[in-house]
């Protein structure tokens, strides 16, 4: 379920058919999981199209970082964890500064509209980053 209220299509598990088979080994369950991820990806694309856009440079950098770190996780999980930790620190710092700047210049409802969330959710997000 998304914070916007979207729930997507349900893909119930047939436990009688699955039995003791591990879920990742059951082909129908695996395909249902793929369909669920595809539904989520399409929803996120729709939400992204209706919210504030990143500058192209930032979008490209985020895509490149994501692809590089996905690759790194397969090649060197410890290095990927180190990178993830560094990204968390960076996100906290940027989020903290952005939350204070947004609070000074925008109403929570404006922030919510820009991010595809409600005004109350925007207040919670601002509070979260200001506490960091």
C-alpha angles and dihedrals in degrees: 000000000000125000087245090063098256112142105176128208118324118236104190119200118240099217093181090059095039095047112161095342111124108249094238089056096050106093097205092049090047091052091047089053090050090050090050091052090047091051090050093048091051091049092050090049089053092048091047091053091054097047136068112299126232117235106265091247091058093045091052092047093049091049092048093047091048093050093045094049093046088055092045092052089061094044102038115005093183092055090048090052090050090052091047090053091051091049090052090054090048092048092051092051095046092042092051093052093042092049092055092045092047093048091054095049108028142046117240090247090056091049090048092051091049091051100037095248136105124271090251091052089049090053089052091049092050090048091049095054095040089057092056 
